[in-house]
């Protein structure tokens, strides 16, 4: 069974923007905080069929940051992080094949670990879930991905906070030329 470009490792670079903020990230008067764009890299291993879908393991490196002030005014803290994640990706194209051979809707979920960057943010373990819509160009190792993800990340103290983002990614298949 030929999976096309999904038979190979692939890498991508992406740009996303937060569009949803958990209430713990909102500023006074429920205003959205200013945020850094979500920039990063993504890696996917070759997909393999499991039942009616194709599965892959992957990894992600992403940046995020918010201007929300946590703590007291004399000990104010912000969230700014470089985050790594391990993902399980599920390609739904075999059961949603009415999209065509080049379009691949997928879902992904995984565990993240945030590392503080330029701020006094301790980071820690979190979770990511989301969906993608991939378009692979005909007879080309290139593709474009539209994505939406929800991240639950450690806040300050014992609580978790989170955000949702939307973005676009440029994908490249790591395939030897023939």
Phi, psi and omega in degrees: 000119183270123178264007180065228181296341180284353177285355188232163171296149175220153176233155177211158172239144186219161176226128178220162177229139176294134179238349179222139179232135173298152180306330180290346176264347183290149177279181176302152183061026177055035176272148178289141177284159169290145182222155172285151172293153177270105178251149179180183178232149182226143178230136177233136173280168177302144179280153176222141181291133171226109183060229184273002183233172175249136183241153178210152172258147182208178178221162183214145171234123186219150174250148170204159179193150182223144182273015177294130178269125176250151176087191180282160182297329178276348178228050184288143181226150176233165176258123173213123192215150162251126187237137174249151181212151172250131188235152166246123183248136181238113179276120183264004183302323179299329179261345175244048187287356177293347175288339183105172184288333186268348182253127184233101171283139183219159169238153180216150176210157181181183180247140180240160172225118182265137177243125179300147184218119178060006176224167179273061181250120183284332180070208180135195183284145177211189183224147174230139172223151179180186180220155179224158171228109184259142172236116177263125180292142183302129178052038181221150176276008183255150176209165177237138180236131168258135185219158171220129183226150171244128180245129168255120185233158177294136172264204174267144185085211182269353188273169175249155173224183182188173179205161175240141180229159174234148180189187181226149184223146173254124185250147178226128177275133179268078184239135176291140176294151182251000000 
